[in-house]
Amino acid sequence: MKAVVCFSRPGANWCSGSVRNLETGNTLVVARMIAEWLGCEVHEIEALEPYPGPYKECVARAVKEMKAKTCTPIRGLGLELHDGDVLYLGYPDWCGTFPSPVRTFLSTISDIHLTLYPFCTHEGSGMGTSLDDLRELLPKATIADHIAIHGSEAATAGDVIHSWCARHEEG
């Protein structure tokens, strides 16, 4: 089975040097393109307690969670992964890695042998340390090809994303 899972945050986001209000978070935009290419649904990771709307308050919470390596409680995804499955995992780069709700999700799949294709959105930091962090938290997974998309270019990155997905089909 192939699945697309992502954490994304609409609302106040840092984009191209300033805070902009996004109706749909950049990572979800990319996740939907990947899911369309693969012919599957997107499963969204959602924190039980939503992040604050104001950008600076959201960043303050994210920094606190990252420093403490918190596993923020999340809603159930309605997705069951098994050995041999392929997972496309998306997240925004927050504080140089993935947000705490992604850490929580990863803790639920740490014993599964799967192939993981990470993708992230960012505003200049690329994948940060997230690939090393994924390897640490998912020791049984094969961390495969990854892609980092500049968040402010997410809506126009369809060709790049489709080329990335097509490489996986070629094997």
N, C-alpha and C positions, 0 to 999 in steps of 0.2 A: 504494500500500500504506500502511496505517496500522500503526504499531508503538508499543508502550509499553516504555520503557527506564527503569530506575531504579537508584539506589544507595540502600541502606537498611542500617541496622545494628540487629540485635536486641541484647539484653543490656542493660547498664547505660546508661541514657539520662536526660537531664535532662527532667523532665516536671512541669509545674505547681509549680516551685519546689523540687524535690528529685530525687534520683537514684532511678529505678525500673528494675527489671529487666523488660524487654519480651521476650516470646516471639517476637514479630514486630515488626520496626521500623516506625515510624509511616508512613514513606514507602512501604514495600511495601504496607501496608494500603490507602493511597490508590491506589497503582498498580493493585492488584487490582480495586478498584471501577471505575476508568477502563477497564481491559481488559475487564471484564465488560460494561460499557456498549457498548464498541466491538466486542465479539466477537472479541478477539484475545488473545494470550498476553502475559505480562510477561517481559521479558528483563532479568535482574539483572546489574548491574555489580558484579563482585567483585574486591577487591584480591587479588593473588597471596599477599601476606603479610597475613593478617587483622589487623585492628586489635586492640590489647590489650583484654582484658575489663574491667579496672578503668576507670571513667569518667575519672579524672584522667589516667591514662596515655594513653587514647585522645585526649583533648583535647590533651595535650602533643605527640603525634605529628601531629595534624591542624594545629596551629598552626605547627609546624616546616615541614610540607609546604606550607602556604599561604604562608608568608613566602618560601619558596624557589621558589614556583610549580612545584612538583614534579609530574611526570607519573608517578604511582605505577603500577607494572606491574599489569595486570588480566588476568583470564581471558578467553578468547574468548567472545563472546556468541552465536555461531551466527546472526547476523543480518546481512543484506546490504542496505544502504540505497542508493537510487538517486535521481537527480534527479526531483523531483516527488512524492516520498514525504512522508508526514505523520508526524511524530514527537512523541509525548508523552513528555517527559523529566522525571523526578522525582528529587529529591534533598532531603536535610535541609539546612537552612541551618547551615553550620559556619563559624564565624569570619566571618560576614557574606556568605558566598557558597557555592558548591557545593564539596563535598569533592574532593580531589585525584584519586581514581579517575574522577570525572566528567570532569575536565580531560583525563585520558588518553583516555577514550572520545571526547570532542569532537575531539581531535587526529586521530582516524581518520576523521572525517566532515567535516572543515573545507572540503573542495572540493565538497561536494554542495549542490545547490540544493534545499532542502526547506523545508517549513513546520513550525515548531517551536512546540509548546504546552508551555511550562515549567510545572511545578508543584513546590511545595516544602512541606515541613513545617518548623515553627519553634516556638520557645517565646517569641516576642515580637518577633523581628527581621524578620518578613515575608520578602520576597524579597532583602533586603539589597542588595548591588551585583551580584547574579547576572545580572540582565537585561543590564546594561552589559557584564559579563564574557562573557556568551553572544554578544552582538553582536560583541565583539572577536575571539572565537575562531571564530565561524561567520559570516564576512563574506558568504557567499553564501546564507545561510538567511534566511527571513522569520520573525522572532520575532513570533508572534501572541499571542493572548489568554493570560494566565497566571493562576494562582491560588496563593495561599499559605494553607495550612491549619494552624491551631494544632495542634501534634503531639498534645497530650493530648486533642484533640477528633477525631482522625483516624477512629476507629472509629465515630463517630456523625455523620460529615459526608457521608453518602451522598446526601442530598437536594441539598446544595450542589454536590457533585461532579457529580451527574447533570445538574443545571441548567447547570453550566459546560460539560459535554460536549455537551448538547443545543444550546447556542448555536452550536457549531461546525458542527453538522449543518444549521442554518438558513441558514448562510452569511453 
